[in-house]
């Protein structure tokens, strides 16, 4: 019997890992049962789909169009790629609105609006990036009737968490809980039943690039903030992830 903590890394940029095979092996060694691989543009989407095909049942792909990558003249082909491959994916992501990046806000909203319609049309979960735009994004997806969405690496207003949860959506936690007060407060405000765990690898948390195995740190930090045993935390978040992505049972 596997005695490691059951966990799914709910958000990983696998196409950016320097030694993918090593990191995948390490993730499985520490108890990671699956990884949600996300894309940002056509190339990373294509790579993520290929990685998922090479690791069936372990890497579960999402295709997206990240606000950082939105460019005039490239929108139609990026959205067409997402739609063409959506049936192979557990979600659409990473997508959203970023009011800090130097991409015209009106263009971001136009693109995100089309993605939201796609989410509703195909009933696919959204993996959301919403730096300085949490309230706006929540309003857009709620009004459109999006059924499933996760506010990735939540660092938005603490008082917005109640609205997010009331709308039926989730927030996700990362290893940056170790050092980010806004992230800590957001996760503190969310009920455990509405939290997913992730790494956003290979983003740097602290002093090094993260990897899928670091999702164990995420679990430990959520448990610390909630004052709940890490085993209980792992069990609840594991089930949350299965429920959110509507995945078939995965062996714990």
DRENDO-1510 file (C-alpha; in Angstrom, 1 decimal, always signed):
<recs>
REC; n; res; u; v; w
REC; 1; UNK; +0.0; +0.0; +0.0 .
REC; 2; UNK; +1.3; +3.5; -0.8 .
REC; 3; UNK; +1.8; +5.3; +2.5 .
REC; 4; UNK; +2.7; +8.7; +1.0 .
REC; 5; UNK; +0.2; +11.5; +1.0 .
REC; 6; UNK; -2.2; +11.4; -1.9 .
REC; 7; UNK; -2.0; +14.6; -3.9 .
REC; 8; UNK; -2.5; +16.0; -7.4 .
REC; 9; UNK; -0.5; +18.9; -8.6 .
REC; 10; UNK; -3.3; +21.0; -10.0 .
REC; 11; UNK; -1.3; +23.4; -12.1 .
REC; 12; UNK; +2.1; +22.8; -13.7 .
REC; 13; UNK; +3.9; +24.1; -16.7 .
REC; 14; UNK; +5.5; +20.9; -17.6 .
REC; 15; UNK; +6.8; +22.1; -21.0 .
REC; 16; UNK; +9.1; +24.5; -19.1 .
REC; 17; UNK; +10.8; +21.9; -16.9 .
REC; 18; UNK; +14.5; +21.4; -17.6 .
REC; 19; UNK; +14.6; +17.7; -16.8 .
REC; 20; UNK; +11.0; +16.5; -17.2 .
REC; 21; UNK; +11.6; +12.8; -16.7 .
REC; 22; UNK; +13.6; +13.3; -13.5 .
REC; 23; UNK; +11.0; +15.6; -12.0 .
REC; 24; UNK; +8.1; +13.3; -13.0 .
REC; 25; UNK; +9.9; +10.3; -11.3 .
REC; 26; UNK; +10.5; +12.4; -8.2 .
REC; 27; UNK; +6.9; +13.5; -8.1 .
REC; 28; UNK; +5.6; +9.9; -8.2 .
REC; 29; UNK; +8.1; +8.9; -5.5 .
REC; 30; UNK; +6.7; +11.4; -3.0 .
REC; 31; UNK; +3.1; +10.4; -3.7 .
REC; 32; UNK; +1.9; +12.7; -6.6 .
REC; 33; UNK; -0.9; +10.7; -8.3 .
REC; 34; UNK; -1.4; +13.0; -11.2 .
REC; 35; UNK; -0.4; +16.4; -12.6 .
REC; 36; UNK; -2.6; +18.9; -14.4 .
REC; 37; UNK; -0.3; +20.2; -17.2 .
REC; 38; UNK; -1.3; +23.7; -18.4 .
REC; 39; UNK; -0.5; +25.6; -21.6 .
REC; 40; UNK; -0.1; +29.3; -22.4 .
REC; 41; UNK; +0.0; +29.5; -26.2 .
REC; 42; UNK; +0.0; +27.2; -29.2 .
REC; 43; UNK; +3.5; +25.9; -28.6 .
REC; 44; UNK; +3.2; +25.2; -24.9 .
REC; 45; UNK; -0.2; +23.7; -25.5 .
REC; 46; UNK; +1.2; +21.4; -28.2 .
REC; 47; UNK; +4.0; +20.3; -25.8 .
REC; 48; UNK; +1.7; +19.7; -22.9 .
REC; 49; UNK; -0.6; +17.5; -25.1 .
REC; 50; UNK; +2.5; +15.5; -26.2 .
REC; 51; UNK; +3.6; +15.1; -22.6 .
REC; 52; UNK; +0.2; +13.9; -21.6 .
REC; 53; UNK; +0.1; +11.4; -24.4 .
REC; 54; UNK; +3.4; +10.0; -23.3 .
REC; 55; UNK; +2.2; +9.8; -19.7 .
REC; 56; UNK; -1.4; +8.7; -19.9 .
REC; 57; UNK; -3.4; +8.8; -16.7 .
REC; 58; UNK; -0.6; +10.7; -14.9 .
REC; 59; UNK; -0.4; +13.9; -16.8 .
REC; 60; UNK; -3.9; +15.4; -17.5 .
REC; 61; UNK; -3.7; +18.3; -20.0 .
REC; 62; UNK; -5.3; +21.7; -20.1 .
REC; 63; UNK; -4.9; +24.0; -23.1 .
REC; 64; UNK; -5.0; +27.8; -22.7 .
REC; 65; UNK; -4.2; +31.2; -23.9 .
REC; 66; UNK; -2.5; +33.2; -21.2 .
REC; 67; UNK; -3.0; +37.0; -21.1 .
REC; 68; UNK; +0.8; +37.5; -21.2 .
REC; 69; UNK; +0.8; +35.9; -24.6 .
REC; 70; UNK; -2.1; +37.8; -26.2 .
REC; 71; UNK; -1.0; +39.5; -29.4 .
REC; 72; UNK; -2.9; +41.2; -32.2 .
REC; 73; UNK; -2.9; +38.9; -35.3 .
REC; 74; UNK; -2.4; +35.7; -33.2 .
REC; 75; UNK; -5.6; +35.6; -31.4 .
REC; 76; UNK; -7.7; +33.7; -33.8 .
REC; 77; UNK; -5.2; +30.9; -34.4 .
REC; 78; UNK; -4.6; +30.5; -30.6 .
REC; 79; UNK; -8.3; +30.3; -29.8 .
REC; 80; UNK; -8.8; +27.9; -32.7 .
REC; 81; UNK; -6.1; +25.6; -31.4 .
REC; 82; UNK; -7.7; +25.5; -27.9 .
REC; 83; UNK; -11.1; +24.7; -29.3 .
REC; 84; UNK; -9.7; +22.0; -31.7 .
REC; 85; UNK; -8.1; +20.2; -28.8 .
REC; 86; UNK; -10.5; +20.9; -26.0 .
REC; 87; UNK; -12.0; +17.4; -26.0 .
REC; 88; UNK; -8.6; +15.9; -25.0 .
REC; 89; UNK; -8.4; +18.2; -22.0 .
REC; 90; UNK; -9.7; +18.3; -18.4 .
REC; 91; UNK; -9.8; +22.1; -18.4 .
REC; 92; UNK; -9.1; +25.3; -20.3 .
REC; 93; UNK; -6.0; +27.0; -18.8 .
REC; 94; UNK; -4.1; +28.9; -18.1 .
REC; 95; UNK; -6.4; +31.9; -19.0 .
REC; 96; UNK; -7.6; +35.1; -17.6 .
REC; 97; UNK; -6.9; +38.8; -17.3 .
REC; 98; UNK; -3.8; +40.5; -15.9 .
REC; 99; UNK; -4.0; +44.2; -15.3 .
REC; 100; UNK; -0.3; +44.6; -14.6 .
REC; 101; UNK; +1.1; +43.1; -17.8 .
REC; 102; UNK; +1.6; +45.4; -20.8 .
REC; 103; UNK; -1.1; +44.0; -23.0 .
REC; 104; UNK; -4.1; +46.2; -23.8 .
REC; 105; UNK; -6.8; +45.6; -21.2 .
REC; 106; UNK; -9.6; +45.8; -23.8 .
REC; 107; UNK; -7.9; +43.2; -25.9 .
REC; 108; UNK; -7.4; +40.9; -22.9 .
REC; 109; UNK; -11.1; +41.2; -22.0 .
REC; 110; UNK; -12.1; +40.5; -25.6 .
REC; 111; UNK; -10.0; +37.3; -25.7 .
REC; 112; UNK; -11.1; +36.2; -22.2 .
REC; 113; UNK; -14.7; +36.8; -23.2 .
REC; 114; UNK; -14.4; +34.3; -26.1 .
REC; 115; UNK; -12.7; +31.8; -23.8 .
REC; 116; UNK; -15.5; +32.1; -21.2 .
REC; 117; UNK; -18.0; +31.4; -24.0 .
REC; 118; UNK; -16.0; +28.3; -24.9 .
REC; 119; UNK; -16.0; +27.1; -21.3 .
REC; 120; UNK; -19.7; +27.3; -21.2 .
REC; 121; UNK; -20.2; +25.8; -24.6 .
REC; 122; UNK; -18.1; +22.7; -23.9 .
REC; 123; UNK; -18.7; +22.7; -20.1 .
REC; 124; UNK; -14.9; +22.8; -19.4 .
REC; 125; UNK; -13.4; +24.1; -16.1 .
REC; 126; UNK; -11.4; +27.3; -16.3 .
REC; 127; UNK; -7.9; +27.7; -14.7 .
REC; 128; UNK; -7.7; +31.4; -14.0 .
REC; 129; UNK; -4.9; +33.8; -13.9 .
REC; 130; UNK; -6.2; +37.2; -12.6 .
REC; 131; UNK; -3.5; +39.5; -11.3 .
REC; 132; UNK; -5.2; +42.7; -10.0 .
REC; 133; UNK; -8.4; +41.6; -11.8 .
REC; 134; UNK; -10.0; +39.0; -9.4 .
REC; 135; UNK; -13.3; +40.9; -9.0 .
REC; 136; UNK; -13.6; +41.6; -12.7 .
REC; 137; UNK; -12.9; +38.0; -13.6 .
REC; 138; UNK; -15.4; +36.7; -11.0 .
REC; 139; UNK; -18.1; +39.0; -12.4 .
REC; 140; UNK; -17.5; +37.9; -16.0 .
REC; 141; UNK; -17.5; +34.1; -15.3 .
REC; 142; UNK; -20.5; +34.3; -13.0 .
REC; 143; UNK; -22.6; +36.3; -15.3 .
REC; 144; UNK; -21.7; +34.0; -18.2 .
REC; 145; UNK; -22.7; +30.9; -16.3 .
REC; 146; UNK; -19.3; +29.2; -16.0 .
REC; 147; UNK; -19.9; +26.1; -13.9 .
REC; 148; UNK; -16.4; +25.3; -12.8 .
REC; 149; UNK; -13.4; +27.6; -12.2 .
REC; 150; UNK; -10.4; +27.8; -10.0 .
REC; 151; UNK; -8.6; +31.1; -9.1 .
REC; 152; UNK; -5.1; +29.9; -9.4 .
REC; 153; UNK; -2.5; +30.9; -6.7 .
REC; 154; UNK; -5.1; +33.1; -5.0 .
REC; 155; UNK; -3.6; +36.4; -3.8 .
REC; 156; UNK; -6.7; +38.6; -4.4 .
REC; 157; UNK; -8.8; +40.4; -1.8 .
REC; 158; UNK; -9.5; +38.3; +1.2 .
REC; 159; UNK; -13.1; +39.5; +1.4 .
REC; 160; UNK; -13.7; +38.3; -2.2 .
REC; 161; UNK; -13.1; +34.6; -1.3 .
REC; 162; UNK; -16.5; +34.3; +0.2 .
REC; 163; UNK; -18.1; +35.5; -3.1 .
REC; 164; UNK; -15.9; +33.1; -5.1 .
REC; 165; UNK; -16.9; +30.1; -2.9 .
REC; 166; UNK; -20.5; +31.1; -2.8 .
REC; 167; UNK; -20.5; +31.1; -6.6 .
REC; 168; UNK; -19.3; +27.5; -6.5 .
REC; 169; UNK; -15.7; +28.2; -7.5 .
REC; 170; UNK; -12.3; +27.2; -6.0 .
REC; 171; UNK; -9.0; +28.8; -5.1 .
REC; 172; UNK; -5.7; +27.1; -5.3 .
REC; 173; UNK; -2.7; +27.2; -3.0 .
REC; 174; UNK; +1.0; +27.0; -3.8 .
REC; 175; UNK; +4.3; +26.7; -1.9 .
REC; 176; UNK; +4.5; +30.5; -1.7 .
REC; 177; UNK; +2.2; +30.1; +1.4 .
REC; 178; UNK; +5.5; +30.0; +3.2 .
REC; 179; UNK; +6.2; +33.6; +2.6 .
REC; 180; UNK; +3.3; +35.5; +1.1 .
REC; 181; UNK; +0.9; +37.1; +3.5 .
REC; 182; UNK; -1.8; +37.9; +0.9 .
REC; 183; UNK; -1.7; +34.3; -0.3 .
REC; 184; UNK; -1.9; +33.0; +3.3 .
REC; 185; UNK; -4.9; +35.2; +4.1 .
REC; 186; UNK; -6.8; +34.1; +1.0 .
REC; 187; UNK; -6.3; +30.5; +1.8 .
REC; 188; UNK; -7.2; +31.2; +5.5 .
REC; 189; UNK; -10.5; +32.6; +4.3 .
REC; 190; UNK; -11.4; +29.7; +2.0 .
REC; 191; UNK; -13.0; +26.5; +3.4 .
REC; 192; UNK; -10.8; +23.5; +3.0 .
REC; 193; UNK; -13.5; +21.9; +0.7 .
REC; 194; UNK; -12.9; +24.7; -1.9 .
REC; 195; UNK; -9.0; +24.6; -2.0 .
REC; 196; UNK; -6.9; +22.9; -4.6 .
REC; 197; UNK; -3.1; +22.3; -4.3 .
REC; 198; UNK; -0.5; +23.2; -7.0 .
REC; 199; UNK; +3.0; +24.3; -7.6 .
REC; 200; UNK; +2.8; +26.4; -10.8 .
REC; 201; UNK; +6.2; +24.9; -11.5 .
REC; 202; UNK; +8.8; +25.9; -12.5 .
REC; 203; UNK; +8.1; +29.3; -11.0 .
REC; 204; UNK; +10.5; +30.3; -8.2 .
REC; 205; UNK; +9.1; +29.9; -4.7 .
REC; 206; UNK; +11.8; +31.2; -2.4 .
REC; 207; UNK; +15.3; +30.4; -3.6 .
REC; 208; UNK; +14.8; +27.8; -6.4 .
REC; 209; UNK; +12.6; +26.8; -9.3 .
REC; 210; UNK; +9.7; +24.6; -8.1 .
REC; 211; UNK; +8.9; +21.2; -9.3 .
REC; 212; UNK; +5.7; +19.0; -9.1 .
REC; 213; UNK; +7.0; +17.2; -6.0 .
REC; 214; UNK; +6.8; +20.5; -4.1 .
REC; 215; UNK; +3.0; +20.2; -4.0 .
REC; 216; UNK; +3.7; +18.3; -0.8 .
REC; 217; UNK; +5.0; +21.6; +0.6 .
REC; 218; UNK; +1.7; +23.2; -0.5 .
REC; 219; UNK; -0.3; +20.5; +1.5 .
REC; 220; UNK; +1.9; +21.1; +4.6 .
REC; 221; UNK; +1.4; +24.8; +4.4 .
REC; 222; UNK; -2.4; +24.6; +4.0 .
REC; 223; UNK; -2.5; +22.2; +7.0 .
REC; 224; UNK; -0.5; +24.6; +9.1 .
REC; 225; UNK; -2.7; +27.6; +8.2 .
REC; 226; UNK; -5.9; +25.6; +8.9 .
REC; 227; UNK; -4.6; +23.9; +12.0 .
REC; 228; UNK; -5.6; +20.5; +10.5 .
REC; 229; UNK; -3.5; +17.3; +10.3 .
REC; 230; UNK; -1.7; +17.1; +7.0 .
REC; 231; UNK; -3.2; +13.7; +6.3 .
REC; 232; UNK; -6.7; +15.0; +6.6 .
REC; 233; UNK; -5.8; +18.0; +4.5 .
REC; 234; UNK; -4.4; +15.8; +1.8 .
REC; 235; UNK; -7.5; +13.6; +1.7 .
REC; 236; UNK; -9.9; +16.5; +1.4 .
REC; 237; UNK; -7.9; +18.4; -1.3 .
REC; 238; UNK; -7.4; +15.2; -3.3 .
REC; 239; UNK; -11.1; +14.7; -3.4 .
REC; 240; UNK; -11.6; +18.3; -4.2 .
REC; 241; UNK; -9.4; +17.9; -7.2 .
REC; 242; UNK; -11.2; +14.9; -8.5 .
REC; 243; UNK; -14.5; +16.7; -8.0 .
REC; 244; UNK; -13.4; +19.9; -9.7 .
REC; 245; UNK; -11.9; +18.3; -12.8 .
REC; 246; UNK; -14.6; +15.6; -12.8 .
REC; 247; UNK; -11.9; +12.9; -12.9 .
REC; 248; UNK; -12.5; +9.2; -12.6 .
REC; 249; UNK; -11.3; +7.6; -9.4 .
REC; 250; UNK; -7.5; +7.6; -9.0 .
REC; 251; UNK; -5.8; +5.1; -6.7 .
REC; 252; UNK; -4.6; +6.7; -3.5 .
</recs>
